[in-house]
Amino acid sequence: MFNKAVPPILRSTPLVDAPGHNGITISPNMVDQIIVYHARSVPFFSPGDRLPYLSRLFWNADKMFMESPTLAINAVPDWPLFTSVYRNSASKWIVKSGDWKFSEQVGFEYHQLSISCKDQKTPSVISPNAPPLLDYIFELNYKNLEKSSGGVTIRAIDIDQFNYLDVTIQSSRRSLTINAMFQSERMPEQIVKLIKDNYNEVNLHRITIIKRSSHVTIKLDDIIHSQILLKHIPASPSSVSLIVRNTTAVFSGISITHFYEHDFNDKLDSFWMVKDGEWSVDRGTLYQNSLSGLILRGQPTYTYELTCDVHLLDAINATSTSGVVAAYNSIDAEVVFVGFQKSYWPSAQLVVTRSKDGNTVESYSVPLPRGFLYDQSHNIRVSKQRDLFTVYLDNYEMLSHRFESLSGESYSGLYTQGTKASFDNMRWKRLGVDGNLLLNGGFETQFEGNPQINGNPWLFEGSVKPNMCCAHTGLFRAVFTYGKGFISQKLTCLPVGTYVVVVYLSGSSNQKIDLSILADGQAVSQVDSMKTLTGETAWEKHSLEFNLVKDTCDIVVVLSADITTRKSIIAADDFYLWMV
């Protein structure tokens, strides 16, 4: 991709419905952006092997000698997997002025937020529909679609009309300007000139703003451009806003991460709900002093990420656990716990348990590595994307599982069972909008060596088999060989709407494969379900659009082929299901 001694920066996302990750690398010149498919860290083979593998950059591990979709000319970059996509915009955003549009296709094929503002005096303003926060990280991608004297402003601190902080990027001036207002008095402005070689106005750029008490850090494309101490702006909860003047811009990847460490400085505030146990705060650390406890935080929502450092103390037996509450539904008394047991290798394990009315409904466990230490803190992170839960321990992905009954709004929190524990560095990330990527990935079967974990919903019948496409990753593509074969996958409780199925296919010209949808056992009306390969490129993108008119509908996605030549094959990879 590029031959430099300096390694690239790999950025990946937890919101991926597959064992692997898609990501983006930034080359050493900090300008070129390179897509990497299925970048995955491989956990716990040995301490020296806990390294990320960029699997699709060394491709011929499967001995099929096909070009990677990454290198194919017609492969669309996987922007949706590390940007937010937009659905139900009216409930997720507050439009204060202007004509904001939620676009399906602008430049790349991904959903995004766009605005065209030609009035230099009256800006267009929009804010996420989220409660004010005290300490947080606000992140987003932005891009100017035209060169003009206008600019994009992120109101990073929006307390009221008399107290705010603005960060403005103007491509024409090649400048980043910071303006702060305190009690109607404008603070001295600070202008940071952007280095010409490091900034290209036609690229997508990442803005990160970190607010901690009176300290504000501003990053552009992961490079710190300013660190400010706001002595005059009050330490009050604030919102954020997007402002566009006299230009056309698009936004994506918007997220708000809430720091909870501040809440542990002296006491538990009114936002914490103690359901059980004796909880206390001492010098910024939260303690659970009884042997069992449950505490919840924040407002319920559909999609979030929770992370916390957990330290087990005074466990009474080998089954004592402590960790995070991945989801809590107060209506049905249903809860998902994620924690590790205080046991000894080889019995040590990470445990994920779903219970209802105090009774265990289902439980999954993952063995922990030899030498796992309990006399220190370990970081547990859980991302919830509707009903999909992905669990990480010390930044290593451990498992993914769907809990269909918890696809709605849920609380999150902390818990202990049979042990005392301490908690630090808790963060909770709420996406500014809900995502509409329903399914992504290759054609996995199940986690090797862990058949009890997340049995893959893809069913293989006949002449089609899962073929490992990359070493070390466990990622598969589906390969149809001589004879009849089909694969199918069932998805449940989909709402009314329009959907698009996308799959990449590879094979010789004039070969045919059928992509069809069954809804509640009946075929959905499709005009072009039979796909004919052209053979012009190594990988061809094929899609199928369909409508669901019944709410909470169950569908089955089916790929089938009848290959009559013994030496012929059809390979399918990179499957996606979108809600338009």
C-alpha positions as CSV (number, residue, x, y, z in Angstrom):
1,M,0.0,0.0,0.0
2,F,2.8,2.3,0.9
3,N,6.4,1.6,1.8
4,K,7.4,3.7,4.8
5,A,9.4,3.0,7.9
6,V,6.7,4.8,10.0
7,P,3.8,2.5,10.7
8,P,0.3,3.6,9.8
9,I,-2.4,4.6,12.4
10,L,-5.1,2.0,12.5
11,R,-8.6,3.2,13.5
12,S,-11.4,0.7,13.9
13,T,-14.9,0.6,15.3
14,P,-16.7,-1.6,17.9
15,L,-19.9,-1.3,15.9
16,V,-19.2,-4.2,13.6
17,D,-21.5,-7.2,13.4
18,A,-18.8,-9.7,12.7
19,P,-15.8,-11.2,14.5
20,G,-13.5,-8.9,12.5
21,H,-13.2,-5.2,12.1
22,N,-13.1,-2.9,9.2
23,G,-11.0,0.1,9.6
24,I,-9.1,3.0,8.0
25,T,-5.4,3.7,8.1
26,I,-3.8,7.1,7.6
27,S,-0.5,7.0,5.8
28,P,2.6,8.7,7.4
29,N,2.0,11.9,5.4
30,M,-1.3,12.2,7.5
31,V,-3.3,12.9,4.3
32,D,-3.8,9.6,2.4
33,Q,-6.6,7.5,3.8
34,I,-6.4,3.8,3.1
35,I,-9.2,1.3,3.7
36,V,-8.4,-1.9,5.5
37,Y,-11.0,-4.7,5.5
38,H,-11.4,-6.9,8.5
39,A,-8.6,-5.7,10.7
40,R,-8.7,-7.8,13.9
41,S,-6.6,-8.2,17.0
42,V,-6.1,-11.9,17.8
43,P,-6.4,-12.4,21.6
44,F,-4.6,-14.7,24.0
45,F,-2.5,-17.0,21.9
46,S,0.5,-16.0,23.9
47,P,1.5,-12.6,25.4
48,G,3.9,-11.9,22.5
49,D,1.3,-12.6,19.8
50,R,-1.4,-10.2,20.9
51,L,-1.0,-8.1,17.8
52,P,-3.4,-6.7,15.2
53,Y,-3.5,-8.6,11.9
54,L,-4.6,-6.6,8.8
55,S,-5.8,-9.8,7.3
56,R,-6.8,-8.7,3.8
57,L,-3.5,-7.2,3.1
58,F,-1.9,-10.6,2.8
59,W,-4.5,-12.3,0.8
60,N,-3.5,-15.7,-0.7
61,A,-3.7,-17.5,2.6
62,D,-6.8,-19.3,1.4
63,K,-5.0,-20.7,-1.7
64,M,-7.7,-19.4,-4.0
65,F,-5.5,-16.8,-5.7
66,M,-8.3,-14.3,-6.1
67,E,-7.8,-10.6,-5.8
68,S,-9.0,-9.1,-2.5
69,P,-12.2,-6.9,-2.6
70,T,-9.9,-4.3,-1.0
71,L,-7.8,-4.1,-4.2
72,A,-10.6,-4.5,-6.7
73,I,-11.5,-1.4,-8.7
74,N,-15.2,-1.6,-8.0
75,A,-15.0,-2.2,-4.3
76,V,-16.7,0.5,-2.4
77,P,-14.8,1.7,0.7
78,D,-16.5,0.6,3.9
79,W,-17.2,4.0,5.3
80,P,-20.4,3.0,7.0
81,L,-18.6,0.8,9.5
82,F,-16.7,3.6,11.2
83,T,-19.2,6.4,10.7
84,S,-22.6,7.0,12.1
85,V,-25.5,6.4,9.8
86,Y,-28.8,8.1,10.1
87,R,-32.3,6.9,10.8
88,N,-35.4,8.5,12.4
89,S,-33.6,11.9,12.2
90,A,-36.5,13.9,13.7
91,S,-36.1,12.2,17.1
92,K,-32.3,12.2,17.1
93,W,-31.6,15.8,16.2
94,I,-32.9,19.3,17.1
95,V,-32.9,21.5,14.0
96,K,-32.6,25.1,15.2
97,S,-32.3,26.7,11.8
98,G,-31.6,25.8,8.2
99,D,-32.5,23.0,5.8
100,W,-30.6,19.9,6.9
101,K,-30.8,16.8,4.8
102,F,-30.1,13.2,5.7
103,S,-28.6,12.0,2.4
104,E,-28.2,8.4,1.2
105,Q,-25.6,8.9,-1.4
106,V,-23.1,11.8,-1.5
107,G,-19.7,10.8,-2.9
108,F,-19.6,7.4,-1.3
109,E,-22.5,5.1,-0.8
110,Y,-23.2,5.7,2.9
111,H,-25.8,7.6,4.8
112,Q,-24.8,11.0,6.2
113,L,-25.9,14.4,7.3
114,S,-25.6,17.2,4.7
115,I,-26.4,20.9,4.6
116,S,-26.2,23.6,2.0
117,C,-26.2,27.1,3.3
118,K,-25.8,30.1,1.0
119,D,-26.8,32.8,3.4
120,Q,-23.6,34.2,5.1
121,K,-25.6,36.1,7.7
122,T,-28.1,33.4,8.8
123,P,-26.3,30.1,9.6
124,S,-27.8,26.7,9.7
125,V,-27.7,25.1,13.2
126,I,-28.4,21.6,14.4
127,S,-27.8,19.8,17.8
128,P,-28.0,16.2,18.8
129,N,-31.1,15.4,20.9
130,A,-29.1,14.4,24.0
131,P,-29.0,15.7,27.6
132,P,-26.3,18.2,28.5
133,L,-23.0,16.8,29.8
134,L,-20.2,18.1,32.1
135,D,-17.2,16.2,30.7
136,Y,-17.2,14.6,27.3
137,I,-15.6,13.8,24.0
138,F,-17.4,15.1,20.9
139,E,-16.2,13.5,17.6
140,L,-17.3,13.8,14.0
141,N,-16.2,13.6,10.4
142,Y,-16.8,16.5,8.1
143,K,-16.1,17.5,4.5
144,N,-16.7,20.7,2.5
145,L,-18.3,20.0,-0.9
146,E,-17.3,23.3,-2.4
147,K,-14.7,26.0,-2.1
148,S,-16.1,29.2,-0.6
149,S,-15.5,31.8,2.0
150,G,-17.9,30.0,4.4
151,G,-16.9,27.5,7.0
152,V,-18.0,24.8,9.3
153,T,-18.3,25.6,13.1
154,I,-18.5,23.1,15.9
155,R,-20.0,24.7,19.0
156,A,-18.0,22.5,21.3
157,I,-19.5,24.1,24.5
158,D,-23.0,25.4,24.2
159,I,-24.3,26.4,27.6
160,D,-26.4,29.3,26.4
161,Q,-26.2,32.3,24.1
162,F,-23.9,34.1,26.5
163,N,-21.5,31.2,27.3
164,Y,-20.0,29.1,24.5
165,L,-16.9,28.0,22.6
166,D,-16.7,27.7,18.8
167,V,-14.2,25.9,16.7
168,T,-14.4,27.0,13.0
169,I,-12.6,25.5,10.1
170,Q,-12.3,27.6,6.9
171,S,-10.8,25.8,3.9
172,S,-10.3,29.1,2.0
173,R,-8.2,30.5,4.8
174,R,-6.6,27.2,5.7
175,S,-7.2,28.0,9.3
176,L,-8.7,26.7,12.5
177,T,-10.2,29.5,14.6
178,I,-11.3,29.2,18.2
179,N,-13.7,31.8,19.7
180,A,-15.0,31.8,23.3
181,M,-17.8,33.9,24.7
182,F,-18.3,34.5,28.5
183,Q,-21.2,36.6,29.7
184,S,-21.5,38.5,26.4
185,E,-17.7,39.2,26.5
186,R,-15.7,37.8,23.7
187,M,-12.4,36.2,24.7
188,P,-9.3,36.8,22.5
189,E,-9.5,34.6,19.5
190,Q,-6.8,32.0,18.7
191,I,-6.0,31.1,15.1
192,V,-4.0,28.0,14.3
193,K,-2.7,28.0,10.7
194,L,-3.0,24.6,9.1
195,I,0.1,23.2,7.5
196,K,-0.5,23.0,3.7
197,D,0.9,19.5,3.2
198,N,-1.3,18.1,6.1
199,Y,-4.6,19.4,5.0
200,N,-6.6,18.7,1.8
201,E,-10.1,20.3,1.7
202,V,-11.5,17.6,-0.6
203,N,-10.9,14.8,2.0
204,L,-13.0,13.7,4.9
205,H,-11.5,15.1,8.1
206,R,-11.9,14.1,11.7
207,I,-12.6,16.6,14.5
208,T,-12.2,15.6,18.1
209,I,-13.0,17.9,21.0
210,I,-12.3,16.7,24.6
211,K,-13.8,18.7,27.5
212,R,-12.5,17.9,31.0
213,S,-13.6,20.5,33.6
214,S,-12.1,23.8,32.4
215,H,-9.7,22.1,30.0
216,V,-10.5,21.8,26.3
217,T,-8.4,19.8,23.8
218,I,-9.0,20.2,20.0
219,K,-7.7,17.7,17.5
220,L,-7.9,17.7,13.7
221,D,-7.2,14.3,12.1
222,D,-5.9,13.0,15.4
223,I,-3.3,15.8,15.7
224,I,-3.6,18.2,18.7
225,H,-4.0,21.7,17.4
226,S,-4.9,23.5,20.6
227,Q,-5.2,23.0,24.4
228,I,-7.2,25.7,26.2
229,L,-7.8,26.5,29.9
230,L,-11.2,28.2,30.1
231,K,-11.0,30.0,33.4
232,H,-14.1,32.2,32.8
233,I,-16.7,29.8,31.3
234,P,-18.7,28.2,34.1
235,A,-18.4,24.5,34.9
236,S,-21.9,23.8,33.9
237,P,-23.4,20.9,31.8
238,S,-23.4,21.9,28.1
239,S,-24.6,20.7,24.8
240,V,-22.9,20.7,21.4
241,S,-24.0,22.0,18.0
242,L,-23.1,22.1,14.3
243,I,-23.1,25.4,12.5
244,V,-22.7,25.9,8.7
245,R,-22.3,29.3,7.0
246,N,-22.2,30.0,3.3
247,T,-21.0,26.6,2.2
248,T,-22.1,23.0,1.6
249,A,-20.9,20.4,4.0
250,V,-21.5,16.8,5.0
251,F,-21.1,15.2,8.5
252,S,-20.8,11.6,9.7
253,G,-19.3,9.6,12.5
254,I,-20.9,11.8,15.1
255,S,-20.5,10.4,18.7
256,I,-20.5,11.8,22.2
257,T,-18.5,10.0,24.9
258,H,-19.4,10.9,28.5
259,F,-16.7,10.8,31.2
260,Y,-17.9,9.4,34.4
261,E,-14.7,9.7,36.5
262,H,-15.9,13.2,37.5
263,D,-18.9,11.7,39.2
264,F,-16.7,9.6,41.4
265,N,-14.8,12.6,42.8
266,D,-16.8,13.1,45.9
267,K,-20.2,11.4,45.9
268,L,-22.8,9.6,43.8
269,D,-25.1,12.2,42.2
270,S,-28.7,11.9,41.4
271,F,-28.1,10.3,38.0
272,W,-27.0,7.1,39.7
273,M,-29.7,4.6,40.7
274,V,-28.6,2.1,43.4
275,K,-30.7,-1.0,43.0
276,D,-28.8,-3.2,45.4
277,G,-25.7,-3.1,47.7
278,E,-23.6,-0.6,49.6
279,W,-21.8,1.8,47.2
280,S,-19.4,4.6,48.2
281,V,-16.9,7.0,46.7
282,D,-13.4,7.6,47.9
283,R,-10.9,9.9,46.1
284,G,-12.4,9.3,42.7
285,T,-12.9,5.5,43.0
286,L,-16.3,3.9,43.3
287,Y,-16.5,1.0,45.8
288,Q,-19.1,-1.7,46.2
289,N,-18.7,-2.7,49.9
290,S,-21.2,-5.5,50.2
291,L,-20.8,-8.8,48.5
292,S,-23.6,-8.2,45.9
293,G,-24.7,-5.0,44.3
294,L,-26.2,-3.4,41.3
295,I,-26.1,0.3,40.2
296,L,-27.4,1.9,37.0
297,R,-26.5,5.1,35.3
298,G,-27.9,7.5,32.7
299,Q,-30.9,7.5,30.5
300,P,-32.0,4.4,28.5
301,T,-31.0,4.3,24.8
302,Y,-30.7,1.9,21.9
303,T,-27.0,2.1,20.9
304,Y,-24.1,2.8,23.2
305,E,-20.7,1.7,24.4
306,L,-19.8,1.3,28.1
307,T,-16.3,0.8,29.4
308,C,-14.9,0.6,33.0
309,D,-11.8,-0.6,34.9
310,V,-12.9,-3.3,37.4
311,H,-10.8,-4.6,40.3
312,L,-12.2,-7.6,42.3
313,L,-11.7,-7.4,46.1
314,D,-12.4,-10.0,48.8
315,A,-14.1,-12.7,46.7
316,I,-15.8,-15.4,48.8
317,N,-15.5,-18.2,46.2
318,A,-14.3,-19.2,42.7
319,T,-17.6,-18.2,41.1
320,S,-17.5,-14.6,42.4
321,T,-17.8,-12.1,39.5
322,S,-17.8,-8.4,39.0
323,G,-18.2,-6.2,35.9
324,V,-20.6,-4.1,33.9
325,V,-24.3,-4.2,33.3
326,A,-24.4,-4.4,29.5
327,A,-28.2,-3.8,29.4
328,Y,-31.0,-3.5,32.0
329,N,-34.7,-3.4,31.0
330,S,-36.6,-2.2,34.0
331,I,-40.0,-3.2,32.5
332,D,-39.3,-6.9,32.2
333,A,-36.6,-7.1,34.9
334,E,-34.2,-8.4,32.3
335,V,-30.5,-7.8,32.6
336,V,-27.2,-8.8,30.8
337,F,-24.1,-9.1,33.0
338,V,-20.6,-9.1,31.7
339,G,-17.7,-9.8,34.1
340,F,-14.8,-12.1,35.0
341,Q,-14.7,-14.8,37.7
342,K,-12.1,-14.8,40.4
343,S,-10.8,-18.3,39.7
344,Y,-7.5,-19.8,38.6
345,W,-6.3,-20.9,35.2
346,P,-7.4,-23.0,33.4
347,S,-10.8,-22.4,35.0
348,A,-10.6,-18.6,34.7
349,Q,-13.2,-17.2,32.3
350,L,-15.1,-14.2,31.2
351,V,-18.8,-14.7,31.7
352,V,-21.8,-13.2,29.9
353,T,-25.2,-13.9,31.5
354,R,-28.7,-12.9,30.7
355,S,-31.2,-13.2,33.5
356,K,-34.9,-12.4,34.0
357,D,-36.7,-11.9,37.3
358,G,-33.5,-13.0,39.0
359,N,-33.3,-16.4,37.1
360,T,-30.5,-17.2,34.6
361,V,-31.9,-17.6,31.1
362,E,-28.7,-18.1,29.2
363,S,-25.0,-17.9,29.9
364,Y,-21.8,-17.9,27.8
365,S,-18.2,-18.1,28.9
366,V,-14.8,-17.5,27.3
367,P,-11.6,-19.0,28.8
368,L,-9.0,-16.5,29.9
369,P,-5.3,-16.8,29.3
370,R,-2.7,-18.5,31.5
371,G,-1.4,-16.1,34.1
372,F,-4.5,-13.9,34.2
373,L,-4.0,-11.6,37.2
374,Y,-6.8,-10.7,39.6
375,D,-4.8,-8.4,41.9
376,Q,-5.1,-5.5,39.4
377,S,-7.7,-3.7,37.4
378,H,-9.0,-5.0,34.1
379,N,-10.9,-3.0,31.5
380,I,-14.3,-4.3,30.4
381,R,-15.9,-2.8,27.4
382,V,-19.3,-3.6,25.9
383,S,-20.9,-2.1,22.8
384,K,-24.6,-2.4,22.2
385,Q,-26.0,-2.0,18.7
386,R,-29.7,-2.8,19.0
387,D,-29.7,-6.5,20.0
388,L,-26.0,-7.1,19.1
389,F,-23.6,-7.1,22.1
390,T,-19.8,-7.1,21.5
391,V,-17.6,-7.7,24.6
392,Y,-14.0,-6.7,25.0
393,L,-11.6,-7.5,27.9
394,D,-8.4,-5.3,28.1
395,N,-9.1,-4.1,24.5
396,Y,-9.3,-7.7,23.1
397,E,-12.5,-8.8,21.5
398,M,-13.9,-11.8,23.3
399,L,-17.3,-12.5,21.8
400,S,-20.3,-11.1,20.0
401,H,-23.9,-12.3,20.7
402,R,-27.4,-11.2,19.9
403,F,-30.0,-10.8,22.7
404,E,-33.1,-10.2,20.6
405,S,-35.3,-9.4,23.6
406,L,-33.0,-6.4,24.5
407,S,-33.0,-4.7,21.2
408,G,-34.9,-1.7,22.6
409,E,-33.8,1.1,25.0
410,S,-31.8,-0.1,28.0
411,Y,-29.9,1.2,31.0
412,S,-26.3,0.3,31.7
413,G,-24.3,0.1,34.9
414,L,-22.0,-1.9,37.2
415,Y,-22.5,-5.0,39.4
416,T,-20.9,-7.4,41.8
417,Q,-21.9,-11.0,42.7
418,G,-20.2,-12.6,45.7
419,T,-17.4,-10.1,45.9
420,K,-16.5,-6.5,46.8
421,A,-15.0,-4.5,44.0
422,S,-13.7,-1.1,42.9
423,F,-14.4,0.8,39.7
424,D,-12.5,3.5,37.9
425,N,-12.3,5.3,34.5
426,M,-15.9,4.7,33.6
427,R,-17.0,6.0,30.2
428,W,-20.3,5.8,28.3
429,K,-20.5,6.6,24.6
430,R,-23.8,7.5,23.1
431,L,-24.0,7.8,19.3
432,G,-25.6,11.0,18.2
433,V,-27.9,9.0,16.0
434,D,-29.0,5.4,15.7
435,G,-27.4,3.2,13.0
436,N,-29.1,1.4,10.2
437,L,-26.4,-1.2,9.4
438,L,-28.2,-4.3,10.4
439,L,-25.7,-7.0,9.4
440,N,-22.2,-7.0,8.1
441,G,-19.4,-9.5,7.7
442,G,-18.2,-12.6,5.8
443,F,-19.8,-16.0,6.1
444,E,-18.6,-17.2,9.4
445,T,-19.6,-20.6,10.9
446,Q,-18.8,-20.4,14.6
447,F,-15.9,-19.4,16.8
448,E,-13.3,-22.2,16.5
449,G,-12.9,-24.0,19.8
450,N,-15.9,-22.3,21.3
451,P,-19.0,-23.9,19.8
452,Q,-21.2,-22.6,22.6
453,I,-20.4,-19.0,21.7
454,N,-22.5,-17.2,19.2
455,G,-23.3,-20.1,16.8
456,N,-23.3,-18.3,13.5
457,P,-26.8,-18.0,11.8
458,W,-25.5,-18.8,8.3
459,L,-26.6,-22.3,7.3
460,F,-24.6,-24.1,4.5
461,E,-26.3,-26.8,2.3
462,G,-25.2,-28.7,-0.7
463,S,-22.1,-27.9,-2.7
464,V,-21.3,-24.6,-0.9
465,K,-18.8,-24.4,1.9
466,P,-17.2,-21.7,4.1
467,N,-13.6,-21.1,3.0
468,M,-11.2,-19.3,5.3
469,C,-10.0,-16.3,3.4
470,C,-7.2,-15.0,5.7
471,A,-4.8,-16.5,8.1
472,H,-5.2,-15.9,11.8
473,T,-8.6,-14.2,11.6
474,G,-11.3,-16.9,11.4
475,L,-13.0,-14.9,8.6
476,F,-14.8,-16.9,5.9
477,R,-16.2,-16.4,2.4
478,A,-18.8,-18.7,0.9
479,V,-17.5,-20.8,-2.0
480,F,-20.0,-22.6,-4.4
481,T,-18.5,-25.5,-6.3
482,Y,-19.8,-28.1,-8.7
483,G,-23.5,-29.0,-8.0
484,K,-26.4,-27.3,-6.3
485,G,-25.9,-25.4,-3.0
486,F,-27.4,-22.6,-1.0
487,I,-26.7,-20.7,2.2
488,S,-29.4,-18.9,4.3
489,Q,-29.6,-16.7,7.3
490,K,-32.6,-15.7,9.4
491,L,-33.2,-12.3,10.9
492,T,-36.0,-11.6,13.2
493,C,-38.2,-8.6,14.2
494,L,-37.4,-6.2,11.4
495,P,-39.6,-3.1,11.3
496,V,-41.5,-1.8,8.3
497,G,-39.3,-0.2,5.7
498,T,-37.1,-0.5,2.6
499,Y,-34.0,-2.6,2.8
500,V,-31.0,-3.3,0.6
501,V,-28.9,-6.5,0.6
502,V,-25.4,-6.1,-0.8
503,V,-22.9,-8.9,-1.5
504,Y,-19.6,-9.1,-3.5
505,L,-19.4,-12.0,-5.9
506,S,-16.4,-13.5,-7.8
507,G,-16.5,-16.0,-10.7
508,S,-16.2,-16.4,-14.5
509,S,-18.6,-14.7,-16.9
510,N,-22.2,-15.7,-17.4
511,Q,-22.4,-17.7,-14.2
512,K,-25.6,-17.2,-12.3
513,I,-26.5,-17.0,-8.6
514,D,-29.8,-16.3,-7.0
515,L,-30.2,-13.7,-4.2
516,S,-33.6,-13.9,-2.7
517,I,-35.6,-12.9,0.4
518,L,-38.3,-14.8,2.2
519,A,-40.5,-12.8,4.6
520,D,-42.5,-14.8,7.1
521,G,-42.1,-17.8,4.9
522,Q,-43.3,-16.0,1.7
523,A,-41.1,-14.8,-1.2
524,V,-40.8,-11.0,-1.3
525,S,-41.5,-9.6,-4.8
526,Q,-38.2,-9.2,-6.6
527,V,-37.5,-8.2,-10.1
528,D,-33.8,-8.9,-10.4
529,S,-33.0,-11.7,-7.9
530,M,-31.0,-13.7,-10.4
531,K,-27.5,-12.2,-10.6
532,T,-25.3,-12.9,-13.7
533,L,-21.6,-12.4,-13.3
534,T,-19.8,-10.5,-16.0
535,G,-16.3,-11.7,-15.2
536,E,-14.9,-8.2,-16.0
537,T,-13.5,-7.6,-12.5
538,A,-12.3,-9.9,-9.8
539,W,-15.1,-8.9,-7.4
540,E,-18.5,-7.6,-8.5
541,K,-20.9,-5.8,-6.3
542,H,-24.6,-7.0,-6.5
543,S,-27.5,-5.7,-4.5
544,L,-31.2,-6.3,-4.1
545,E,-33.8,-3.9,-2.7
546,F,-37.0,-5.1,-1.0
547,N,-39.8,-3.7,1.1
548,L,-41.4,-5.0,4.3
549,V,-45.0,-3.9,5.0
550,K,-45.5,-5.8,8.2
551,D,-43.9,-4.7,11.5
552,T,-41.7,-7.1,13.5
553,C,-41.2,-9.3,10.4
554,D,-38.9,-12.3,10.2
555,I,-36.9,-12.7,7.0
556,V,-34.5,-15.3,5.5
557,V,-31.7,-14.2,3.1
558,V,-30.9,-17.0,0.6
559,L,-28.0,-17.3,-1.8
560,S,-28.3,-20.3,-4.2
561,A,-26.4,-21.5,-7.2
562,D,-26.3,-24.6,-9.5
563,I,-22.8,-24.9,-11.0
564,T,-22.7,-27.4,-13.9
565,T,-18.9,-27.3,-14.7
566,R,-16.6,-29.1,-12.3
567,K,-13.8,-26.6,-12.5
568,S,-16.0,-23.5,-12.0
569,I,-16.6,-21.8,-8.7
570,I,-18.5,-18.7,-7.4
571,A,-17.2,-17.0,-4.3
572,A,-19.3,-14.7,-2.1
573,D,-17.9,-12.2,0.4
574,D,-18.6,-9.0,2.3
575,F,-22.3,-9.3,2.9
576,Y,-24.3,-6.3,4.1
577,L,-28.0,-5.6,5.0
578,W,-29.0,-2.0,5.2
579,M,-32.2,-0.2,6.1
580,V,-32.7,2.7,3.7
